[in-house]
Amino acid sequence: MTRIVIAVLLATVLAASSANADSFRCGGKIVRAGMTMDEVRKACGKPTTTSIEEHDVRAGNRVVGTTQIHTWRYRRSSGQRTAVLQFDGGEVKSIAMESK
């Protein structure tokens, strides 16, 4: 019975470590999609690196404007993957973990 429980726990941890994240822990806080840049900065502090890309906003084939996608990376403690957050309109739109 103990071996089965250990095997199930190990499989769960391995599956979770290879997937994109819906959230991640930053200190004692949970960062989730929908949080503002200010909320993330208050929870996690200054990102390790940042970048900004400008993307066209389209309506059909027409470009009707542009938007800026901000990408923040947080290098975490040893053994943990770097968290990559993308913001659009000042809110977290995606969270992913970079492979090592």
Backbone as JSON, one array per atom type, in Angstrom:
{
  "sequence": "MTRIVIAVLLATVLAASSANADSFRCGGKIVRAGMTMDEVRKACGKPTTTSIEEHDVRAGNRVVGTTQIHTWRYRRSSGQRTAVLQFDGGEVKSIAMESK",
  "N": [[0.83, -1.2, 0.0], [1.92, 1.27, 0.82], [3.88, 1.62, -1.13], [2.33, 2.01, -3.41], [1.05, 4.44, -2.84], [3.29, 6.14, -2.72], [4.19, 5.89, -5.38], [2.02, 7.01, -6.79], [2.06, 9.65, -5.8], [4.61, 10.47, -6.71], [4.25, 10.3, -9.51], [2.3, 12.27, -9.83], [3.7, 14.62, -9.07], [5.74, 14.67, -11.02], [4.21, 14.98, -13.37], [3.03, 17.48, -12.93], [5.28, 19.14, -12.9], [6.12, 19.39, -15.52], [4.25, 20.78, -16.94], [2.55, 23.7, -18.3], [1.92, 26.52, -16.24], [-0.9, 27.52, -14.29], [-0.74, 29.13, -12.24], [1.68, 30.35, -9.86], [3.8, 30.06, -6.99], [5.04, 32.74, -5.19], [7.18, 33.61, -2.97], [5.23, 33.99, -0.18], [2.91, 34.32, -1.56], [0.37, 33.7, -4.07], [0.56, 33.84, -7.51], [-1.52, 34.62, -10.2], [-3.26, 34.34, -13.37], [-4.75, 37.32, -14.63], [-4.03, 39.03, -12.59], [-2.72, 42.28, -11.84], [0.11, 44.18, -13.1], [1.21, 45.69, -11.04], [0.25, 44.32, -8.76], [1.6, 41.87, -9.05], [4.26, 42.73, -8.9], [4.29, 43.68, -6.27], [3.9, 41.28, -4.92], [6.04, 39.66, -5.75], [8.3, 41.19, -6.14], [10.92, 42.93, -7.95], [11.21, 41.89, -11.34], [13.5, 39.39, -12.7], [14.32, 39.67, -15.37], [13.04, 41.74, -18.04], [10.98, 42.32, -20.92], [9.6, 43.94, -23.83], [7.26, 43.63, -26.38], [5.82, 44.78, -29.38], [2.69, 44.24, -30.8], [0.55, 43.81, -33.62], [-2.9, 44.69, -33.65], [-5.63, 43.19, -34.98], [-8.5, 43.39, -37.11], [-10.13, 41.23, -38.79], [-8.51, 41.32, -41.84], [-7.4, 43.76, -41.52], [-5.19, 46.04, -39.89], [-5.83, 47.47, -36.89], [-4.74, 48.71, -34.79], [-2.25, 48.68, -32.17], [-0.74, 46.63, -29.64], [0.99, 46.25, -26.55], [2.99, 43.64, -25.42], [4.15, 42.63, -22.44], [6.82, 40.89, -21.07], [7.81, 39.2, -18.28], [10.37, 37.74, -16.38], [11.05, 35.57, -13.72], [13.64, 34.4, -11.99], [13.94, 31.67, -10.02], [14.4, 29.91, -6.84], [17.11, 27.55, -6.44], [16.84, 24.63, -8.36], [14.25, 25.08, -9.14], [12.15, 25.98, -11.85], [12.43, 28.81, -14.08], [10.02, 31.32, -13.87], [7.81, 32.57, -16.29], [6.05, 35.32, -17.13], [3.45, 36.74, -19.02], [2.09, 39.82, -19.92], [-0.77, 41.61, -20.96], [-2.42, 44.53, -21.68], [-1.86, 45.32, -19.12], [-2.4, 43.21, -17.4], [-1.83, 39.87, -16.14], [-1.65, 37.47, -18.59], [-0.65, 35.02, -19.31], [1.15, 32.3, -17.81], [4.12, 30.59, -17.64], [6.54, 27.98, -17.25], [9.93, 28.01, -17.74], [11.95, 25.6, -19.36], [14.87, 24.03, -18.09]],
  "CA": [[0.0, 0.0, 0.0], [2.81, 2.43, 0.9], [4.53, 1.77, -2.43], [1.34, 2.56, -4.34], [0.88, 5.86, -2.49], [4.51, 6.83, -3.15], [4.19, 5.91, -6.85], [1.01, 7.99, -7.23], [2.58, 10.98, -5.49], [5.72, 10.75, -7.62], [3.67, 10.54, -10.84], [1.62, 13.58, -9.78], [4.72, 15.66, -9.04], [6.39, 14.71, -12.34], [3.27, 15.54, -14.35], [2.86, 18.91, -12.66], [6.5, 19.89, -13.15], [6.37, 19.56, -16.94], [3.12, 21.46, -17.56], [2.45, 25.14, -18.12], [1.31, 26.81, -14.95], [-2.01, 28.46, -14.18], [-0.32, 30.01, -11.16], [2.91, 29.92, -9.2], [4.01, 30.65, -5.67], [6.1, 33.72, -5.13], [7.22, 33.86, -1.54], [4.02, 33.48, 0.45], [1.75, 34.72, -2.37], [0.07, 32.96, -5.3], [0.39, 34.73, -8.67], [-2.47, 34.01, -11.13], [-3.73, 35.13, -14.52], [-5.69, 38.37, -14.25], [-3.43, 39.98, -11.66], [-2.09, 43.43, -12.49], [1.56, 44.28, -12.98], [1.49, 46.21, -9.7], [0.02, 43.24, -7.8], [2.69, 40.9, -9.2], [5.49, 43.35, -8.38], [4.17, 43.7, -4.8], [4.02, 39.9, -4.42], [7.3, 38.99, -6.14], [9.43, 42.11, -6.27], [11.36, 43.27, -9.3], [11.52, 40.7, -12.14], [14.9, 39.2, -13.06], [14.45, 40.33, -16.68], [11.79, 42.18, -18.66], [11.04, 42.72, -22.33], [8.33, 44.43, -24.36], [7.08, 43.46, -27.82], [4.62, 45.41, -29.9], [1.96, 43.36, -31.71], [-0.6, 44.4, -34.31], [-4.25, 44.27, -33.32], [-6.3, 43.06, -36.28], [-9.93, 43.12, -37.29], [-10.05, 40.6, -40.1], [-7.18, 41.53, -42.43], [-6.97, 45.13, -41.27], [-4.54, 46.39, -38.63], [-6.61, 48.55, -36.31], [-3.99, 49.28, -33.68], [-1.17, 47.86, -31.64], [-0.74, 46.38, -28.2], [2.31, 45.87, -26.04], [3.06, 42.45, -24.59], [5.27, 42.7, -21.51], [7.24, 39.58, -20.57], [8.64, 39.26, -17.08], [10.94, 36.46, -15.95], [11.49, 35.49, -12.34], [14.51, 33.28, -11.7], [13.55, 31.24, -8.67], [15.45, 29.19, -6.11], [17.79, 26.42, -7.06], [15.99, 23.46, -8.58], [12.94, 25.49, -9.64], [12.2, 26.59, -13.18], [12.17, 30.24, -14.18], [8.63, 31.65, -14.19], [7.69, 33.55, -17.37], [4.72, 35.91, -17.12], [3.16, 37.67, -20.1], [1.04, 40.78, -19.59], [-1.38, 42.38, -22.04], [-3.36, 45.44, -21.04], [-1.5, 45.48, -17.72], [-2.8, 42.05, -16.61], [-1.2, 38.6, -16.49], [-2.43, 36.68, -19.55], [-0.16, 33.64, -19.3], [2.26, 31.96, -16.92], [4.77, 29.36, -18.07], [7.81, 27.69, -16.61], [10.97, 27.69, -18.74], [12.73, 24.4, -19.09], [16.25, 24.37, -17.71]],
  "C": [[0.87, 1.26, 0.0], [3.48, 2.67, -0.44], [3.59, 2.38, -3.45], [1.16, 4.05, -4.1], [2.09, 6.66, -2.95], [4.56, 6.94, -4.67], [3.2, 6.94, -7.38], [1.5, 9.41, -6.96], [3.71, 11.38, -6.43], [5.2, 11.06, -9.02], [2.99, 11.9, -10.89], [2.63, 14.72, -9.83], [5.4, 15.78, -10.41], [5.47, 15.31, -13.39], [3.12, 17.04, -14.16], [4.09, 19.71, -13.04], [6.74, 20.15, -14.63], [5.27, 20.36, -17.65], [3.26, 22.98, -17.42], [1.66, 25.4, -16.86], [0.13, 27.75, -15.1], [-1.66, 29.5, -13.12], [1.06, 29.54, -10.67], [3.05, 30.66, -7.88], [5.23, 31.56, -5.72], [6.19, 34.17, -3.68], [5.99, 33.24, -0.91], [2.76, 33.77, -0.36], [1.59, 33.8, -3.57], [-0.17, 33.99, -6.4], [-0.46, 33.97, -9.69], [-2.73, 34.93, -12.31], [-4.77, 36.12, -14.03], [-5.13, 39.37, -13.26], [-2.77, 41.11, -12.44], [-0.58, 43.38, -12.29], [1.95, 44.75, -11.57], [1.3, 45.13, -8.65], [1.15, 42.21, -7.85], [3.98, 41.47, -8.61], [5.46, 43.4, -6.85], [4.37, 42.31, -4.22], [5.42, 39.35, -4.61], [8.52, 39.89, -6.16], [9.77, 42.34, -7.73], [11.68, 41.99, -10.08], [13.02, 40.62, -12.44], [15.2, 39.86, -14.39], [13.06, 40.73, -17.16], [12.02, 42.45, -20.14], [9.64, 43.15, -22.75], [8.33, 44.21, -25.87], [5.78, 44.13, -28.23], [3.99, 44.48, -30.95], [0.81, 44.12, -32.36], [-1.89, 43.83, -33.74], [-5.02, 44.29, -34.63], [-7.8, 42.87, -36.13], [-10.03, 42.55, -38.7], [-8.63, 40.76, -40.63], [-6.62, 42.91, -42.16], [-6.29, 45.27, -39.91], [-5.28, 47.61, -38.09], [-5.92, 49.2, -35.11], [-2.85, 48.38, -33.29], [-1.38, 47.64, -30.15], [0.67, 45.98, -27.78], [2.18, 44.65, -25.13], [4.33, 42.57, -23.74], [5.56, 41.29, -21.03], [8.18, 39.79, -19.4], [9.11, 37.86, -16.75], [11.41, 36.59, -14.5], [12.32, 34.23, -12.18], [14.26, 32.92, -10.24], [14.66, 30.44, -8.03], [15.98, 28.0, -6.88], [16.84, 25.23, -7.18], [14.61, 23.8, -9.11], [13.11, 26.18, -10.99], [11.91, 28.08, -13.1], [10.71, 30.46, -14.58], [8.61, 32.76, -15.23], [6.25, 34.03, -17.39], [4.57, 36.83, -18.32], [1.94, 38.5, -19.73], [0.53, 41.43, -20.87], [-2.44, 43.25, -21.38], [-3.1, 45.57, -19.55], [-1.87, 44.31, -16.83], [-2.07, 40.8, -17.08], [-2.15, 37.82, -17.41], [-1.96, 35.24, -19.58], [1.02, 33.52, -18.33], [2.82, 30.64, -17.44], [6.06, 29.19, -17.29], [8.81, 27.29, -17.69], [11.66, 26.4, -18.35], [14.17, 24.82, -18.84], [17.2, 24.18, -18.84]]
}
